[in-house]
């Protein structure tokens, strides 16, 4: 019960502080966020981070699937094998940009 009351009190304080900031501050923050998101350096960094993450996930998928493949039931092992083959055949152009 104590945690619930603490959560409700925090919610109330956040609401009051948020409403005091007002609509003008909200619009100002929104414009700043949009300007930052449209910055080419930020976009390129986000795209390269996403590409790196996908590459790491792909490597992890291959590593884990090869280690557990012998311990899985046959239908699951077949599905893992088909997914691995699909990933090898795909040309992933995510993260490439013309900006």
N, C-alpha and C positions, 0 to 999 in steps of 0.2 A: 504494500500500500504506500509505503514511503517513497518508493521509486516512481510510482504513478503520480503522486503529488508533486514530486520534483520535476517530472516531465511536464506536467500541466503548468507549473509555475514558469518553467523555462519557455514553454510555448507562449504563454501570456506575455512575458517580458519581450520575447522576440517580435511578437505581433505589435506591441506598443512601440518599440523602437523602430520597427519597419514602417509603421504608419506615420511616425514623426518625421522620418526622412522625406516622405512625400513623393508625389509623382515626378516632380522635377528631378530629384536625385535619381530616381529609377530610370528616367529617360537618359540622363547623363551617363549612368553606368552602362546602359544598353548600347548607346552610341560608342562608348569606349570599347566595349567588348566586340562590337561589330568591326570597328576600325582595326583592332588587334587581329581578329580572325581573318580579315581580308589582306593583311600584310603578307607580301610574297615570302619573306623570310620565315614567318611563322608557319605559313602553309607548307613550304618545302620541308621545314623541320618536322612538322606533323606527319607529312607523307613518308619521309625517310624513317621516322620512328615506327610508323605502321608497317612499312616494308620489313624493317628489322624484326619486328615482333612476329610477323607472318613467317619469316624465314626461321626464326627460333622455334616457333610452334610446329613448323613442318619437320624440322630436325628432331624435335622432341617426339612427335608422332611416330616417326620412323623408328627411333630408338626404342620407345616403349612398346610399339607393336611387335618389333622383332624379339624383344625379351619375353613378352607374355604370350606370344602366338602359340607356342607349344603347350601352354597350360590352359588354353581356352577350349570350349566345346567346338566341334567341327563347324557348325553354321556361323558362329561368331568369328572364328579364324578365317573362314572364307570371306566374310564381309570385310574384315580388316585387310585382307590381301587385296580385295577388289578396290578398296579405298586407296591403298598404297599405290596400286597401278594407275588409278585415276589421277592421283596427285602427280605422278611422274609424267603423265601425258599432258597435263595442263600447262599452258604458257600463261603464267600469271603476270599481268601487266599492271597490277595494282601498285600504286605508289609512284608510277611514272607520271610526269606532269609536263605540260607544255608551257608552264608559267616561268 
